[in-house]
């Protein structure tokens, strides 16, 4: 009787016992057929084991590569955070506001100078439109400028406007803003800076007011250089003396205005006082362009700086 060998494949043994009657065991054809099947089973097992080994090795390599990539990503993330932290320190050390806007004009970034200048909290300002902080007097003009930049892709190089701080204080600011290059749907719309120019603006306004008062004063007002040569004169000078500024600019007042009845002692007193860097207050006779003689009470204050 044909017996199934122990060396045969386990699946083959199971099938022979289950389906073949004992009387078929002596068949030579069956023996050859069984051996062929057994060989196929053995080769199949070998292929499976080889494939499993390859998969296991590939899995280990993939795991190792994944760990290396993860470590690389972690390192780059730490490096990027370190750079971002350093840049944030730099940004927060700048006295000007640095900001970014989306395409609707809403703040997406602000440095700490925003709070110093406006007293508004950064976190509560992020997401709000820059127009919310513009003074009502300047709102319409600035809105047109901003829309021109964001919608029409124009450029605003510099724009001076007014804002109200959280405490209601009026401040003058200079905004430099530029549309970002290579805009995409998710990119920032514009970047820029805000400089507090309140002190300079008020000082300029004060200068303009003083200049207007000087120009409109009924008294003659002259400005001379360190050598006493006329640099500027107001309208009263022309009205009283008859000389235009262009006619006397670069000349000393005495060379133009003094005449035969001008007291030499008064002229010497003025010169001596100025040499001692002292102010001068006195009366003197001067002459107009037409030769008219008139008395002047003069006050000269030397300024010793640049």
C-alpha angles and dihedrals in degrees: 000000000000112000125197110247121235089231091065121104114276094234091051092050090052094051094047093052092046102046111021123079117226094246091067093060094089094059112118090202090054092049091054091045092050092049091051092050091046090052090051091050092050093050090046090053090049091051091048092051091046090050091047090052091050092048092047092050091046090048091053091048092048091049091050092047090048091052091049092049091048091051090048091050091048091050092049091047090052090047092049091048091050090052091046091050091050091048090049090053089051092046092050091050092059116096092214122079114252113201145169127206133198121228090276094055095255119144114253097168136022131170125220094269087076090071093044093054102035103021088227119133114250096222094051091046095053108098094023123111118256088230090070089071099046117106113254091241091059099032100097096046094047092045090057091048092049094047090049090055100044102034104029095033092236120150130243109199096179136349130180117207143148130260136183117231122222088264092053095255117149113235131180115222136184113218121201110189135170133185111246118247123244095022118200131180092266099036128103114269101218143351130208151132137256122214123194104231097166096118094045092045093050091045090052091049089050090050090050091050092048091046090052091050091048092049093048096042117119089220123084111254121189132181116202134182126244090280093052096254116146115255102165139007133184129235093266089064091060093043094052102034100031091228123123117222092249090059096056103028110124093018129105114250092234093056090057106031107033123089146167097304095045107118109246091207090058090049090050091048091054092049093048093050093051092048087055089049090243130142119254129222118171147116123257141171115246134177131228125225089264091053096257112153119224140164122243132193102211134193120191123188116187116215115206108198138085 
